[in-house]
């Protein structure tokens, strides 16, 4: 709808994930540090903050679904691809509620970021150092589905792995479900 805005937003928001030196080489150490940051630190810190802390606090104050939506929106707000990140945050929150462990969204987030890193590396290797600069609205229109499919596949894989635990019951925040027969009974 607003192609000029989208072009500006793409140029501003999507910084290169793979560092390419001025001579066209791809420095291994710099890119490995970026990989660790993207695949280990970011998922760990962001999931603890947005699902482990904010979701719980917001759900306590305003209810579970308000907590899910608001924490997902805040997750989106701190990412350059705001809408996609908010939708991803919503999916990660559902995965957290379903599995009742932060490890599931941490793992899904890490796998998603790893896929993005390799996608970017592939682009740089195939198209060269100017790969990032050629990304515009037309490329966005062609590529948007890749992230959606990747997220769905990763969430399904992580959910499948996590189902090997005991039955999880209905959506609830971990620690909110009391064993049956224990609901406010007094002696």
Long-range contacts (C-beta under 8 A, 24 or more apart in sequence): 3-137, 6-137, 6-140, 7-136, 7-137, 10-135, 10-136, 10-137, 10-140, 12-80, 13-80, 13-81, 14-80, 14-81, 14-132, 14-135, 15-80, 15-132, 16-120, 16-132, 17-116, 17-117, 17-120, 18-117, 18-120, 18-121, 18-123, 18-124, 20-124, 20-129, 24-128, 24-129, 26-121, 26-124, 26-125, 31-121, 34-117, 35-114, 35-117, 38-113, 38-114, 38-116, 38-117, 39-110, 39-113, 39-114, 39-117, 40-110, 42-109, 42-113, 43-105, 43-106, 43-107, 43-109, 43-110, 43-113, 44-106, 46-75, 46-109, 47-92, 47-96, 47-102, 47-105, 47-106, 47-109, 48-102, 50-74, 50-75, 50-89, 50-92, 50-93, 51-92, 51-93, 51-96, 51-102, 51-105, 52-102, 55-93, 55-96, 55-173, 56-173, 59-173, 64-97, 64-171, 64-172, 64-173, 68-93, 68-94, 68-97, 84-144, 84-147, 88-112, 88-151, 91-151, 91-155, 92-155, 94-171, 95-155, 95-158, 95-159, 97-171, 97-172, 97-173, 98-159, 98-162, 98-168, 98-171, 99-158, 99-159, 99-162, 99-165, 99-168, 100-168, 100-172, 100-174, 101-162, 101-174, 103-162, 104-158, 104-159, 104-162, 105-158, 107-158, 107-161, 108-151, 108-154, 108-155, 108-158, 111-154, 111-157, 111-158, 112-147, 112-150, 112-151, 112-154, 115-150, 115-154, 116-147, 119-146
